[in-house]
Amino acid sequence: MFRSHQQLEGGMRIDKLREMPHWSYSAMQCHLTCPLKYKFRYIDNAEPERTGSCFPFGRAFHAALSERARIGKDMSEREVCDVFEDYFKAETDAAENLVYKANEDYDSLLQTGFKMVEVACKYWQDDFAVQRVAETFSVNVPGLSKPLIGEFDCVVTDGHDNCIVDWKTASAKWPVGKADKDLQATAFSYAFKEKYGEKPLFRFDVFTKAKTPTVNNYYTLRTDNELERFVSLANGIEKSVNSGNFYPNESGFGCAECPYRDRCKKWR
């Protein structure tokens, strides 16, 4: 995790927070997507049968942008590329059962990452707005037995309103309305309000992994009703988990790349 000189002091590292009992938006999203996958990952701690290359790529790209946000405009594009390359090498080396998609390999993804860094640096818009980078949070949600934890990629301000910025890599542009339904934006907005007493704006910066990469900004805002609905949803998820009723989502769109696909086939 990177720390900005502007980041609030006293925050615990995200890896330390993860060592304690907790909920995260990704765990909640996993359960909503496929309860059986949730069991394999979060209860059984099963070793993944395969790790798609998109995961180490995304983490490396995220690390490069975090460093760019932390240092600011004095960091050159070449230096951002160097950070990406260092992290991508480390992440791929550490990945369990790493698999690449057809027509891609380490070198081709490395070059794609360099092109995406070029786009990120060219269209960077937050040099004079950054408040905090990689800021962790741990907040209580009424009814849950464990806190909700996470990390804001970047928090920026226009001098009046605060905005959480989250960096994403994707194969294509997001469809209209996706950001308004995204659980991460809801969970993180809830956490920000609990921590600071105000609702933030939320912005997804989505970088496409294409021959000619692009970046698109998707803004969204959560109402008080939507934040209250999140509390009910979170409690429903925990109740379902505590019931021990886990089953596969047979119509799930992510089955083909699921890290527990073979394990799932043996489920009865």
N, C-alpha and C positions, 0 to 999 in steps of 0.2 A: 504494500500500500504506500502511496506517495503522500507526503504531508506538505501542504502549502504553508508559507510563512503567515498567510492570512487565515489559516484554519484555526478554529477554536481549540484551545489547549484542553487536555484532560480526556479526550476521546480515546476509547479503547480500540485497538486494532481489530479489524474485522475477523482475522483468523482466531483471535482470542475469544471474541464473542461467539464464534461458531463452536468453540469447545464446550460451551455451556448449553443447557437445554434451551431451545428457542424455536420460534416459528420464523419463516422467511416467506416472502412472496413467491419465490420459486418453488418451495415445498407445497404451498397452497395451490399454485398453478399446476404442479405435478399431480396432486390428488384430484383436482377437477378434470384434468386431461385423462388420467388413467389411474384409478385407485390401486391396481395391482403393481404398476410401475412404482408408485409411491412406496408400497410395502418393500419391494426389492431394494430400493435405493435408501430409504430413510429408516426402515426398521430392521431389515436383514443385513444392510450394509454390504450387499452382494457386489462382487467384483464385476465391473462392466465387461461384457463379452466383446465389445468394440467401442472405440471412441472416435467419433467423426472428426475429421480434420477441422471442421468449422469451429470447434470448441477451443483448441489451442490458438487458432488464428484469431478468433474474437478476443481472447484474453490478451494476446500480444498487441493487437491493435488498440485495445482499451488502455493498456499500460502506456503505449506511446502517446496517446492523446492526453492521458493524465499528466505525463511529464511535460507535454507542451503547455497545458493549462497551468501547471505549477510554476514553470520557469517564465513563461510569457513570450513576448515577441522577440526577445533576444536569442531564443532557441531557433536554430536554422532547420530547414527542411531535411538536410542531410543528417543532422543530429537526431531528429525525430525518427528517420528511417533506421538509424543505427540502433535506437532503443527498440523499435519494432523487431529488427532482425535478432537482437540478443534475446528478447523474450520469446520470440517464435521458436528459436532453436531450443531454448530451455523447456518450453511448454511441450513441444513435440517429443523431446527426449524423455520427458516425465510421463507422457500420456500412456495409459494402459491399453494395449491392443489397438493401436492407432490404425485407422483405415482412411484412405483417400477416395474421393469420388473418381469415376472414370474420367480420363483425360486431364487429371491434375496430379501433381506431386509436390514435394517440398519446394523445389525451385520455382515452379510456376506460381504457387501461392505466395512465395516470397516476393516475386515481381508484382503480383497483384496488390500485395500489401504496400509496396513502394508507391504504386500509382494512386492508391487510396490515400496514403499520407500526403501526396502531392495535392490532391483535391482538398483534403482537410486543411492544409496550411494555406492554400489559395483562398479558401472561403471562410477562414477563421474569423469569428465576429465578436469574441468575448474578452479580448486582451484587457480592456479597461473596466470590465464588469465583474470579473471573477472575485468572489468572496471566499469561497472554500473549495478545496479539491479533495475527493475521496474522504468525505466526512461520514463517519459511522453514526448509527443511531441504535438505540435499544429503548423501546417504549412499551408500556403495558396496554393491552387491549381488553376492555371489560369482558369478563367471562372466560378468557383464555388462561390456561394454567402456566403458560410460558410467554415471555416477552416476544415482541416482533422486532427482529433485527434486520439491518441492511446497511447499505452504503450509498450515499448520494455521489454520483460521479463528479458533479460540479454544481455549485450554487452560484448564480449570477444575479445581479440587480441592475435596474435602470435608475437607481437612486431613490426609488419609492417602493416598487414591488419586487419581490424575490421570485426567482424561477429556478426550478431544478432542471438540470440538463443531463440527459442520459444518452450515451453513445451506443449505437447498434450497428452491426453489420448484417446485411441481408442480400439475398440473391436478386431481389427486385424491389422497386418502390412499393411502399405500403399502400393498400387500398384505402379509399376514402372512408373515414369513420373508425379505422382500426385503433388509432390513438385514444379515441373517446371511450373505447371499451376495454382498454388494456388494464389488467389487474395490477401491474407494477406501478403505473401512474396513480392508481387509487390507493394502494398500500403505502407508497412513499409520500403521497400528499397527506394521508392520515398521520403518518409518523412526523412529518414536518409540522403539522398543526399542533400535535401533542407536544412537540419539543419547543416550538417557538410561539405558539398561540395565534398563528395566522395561516390562512390557506395560501399555498404558493401556486404560481403558474407552473406548468410542466411542459418541457420541450424534449422530444425525441429527435436526435440528429441521426438519421439513417443513411449509412454509406453502403452503396451497392457494390457487390463483388462482381464486377462486369469487366468486359474488355476495355470499356471506357467508363470508369467509375463515376458515380454522381453522389451528391449529398442533398438530402431533402430534410427540411425542418417541419416537424409536426407538433403544433401547440395544442394543449388540452387543459381543461380546468375542471375540478371536481366540486360539485355542490355539497352543501351540508347533508342533504338527503342521501347522496351517494356515499359519503363517508360513514353515515350511520348504517347504511345498507352493508358496507364492508364489514362492520363489526358483527352484524348478524351472519354474514357469509362465513367469516372466520370462525365463529362459534359453531356453525353447522359443520364445517370441515373437521374441527377438532372432535366434535361429537361422533362423526362418522368414523374417524380414525380410532377413537376409543372403543367403538363397538366391535372392531376387528373384522369388519365386513369388507374384504378386499376382492375385487373382481376386475377382469380386463375390459377395456373399452374396445370392443371388436371392430368398431368403425373408426378408430382413431387414425388421423392423417399421418401420425408420426411412427406408425408401426414398422415401416420399412427400415428406418434408421434407429430404432429403439436399441439401447445398449443391453437390454434384457430380452431380446426377441426369442432366442432359443429357450431360455428359462420359462418364458411365458407359455410357449407351446406345450410344455410339460405340466402346466397347471391343470388341476382338476377341481 
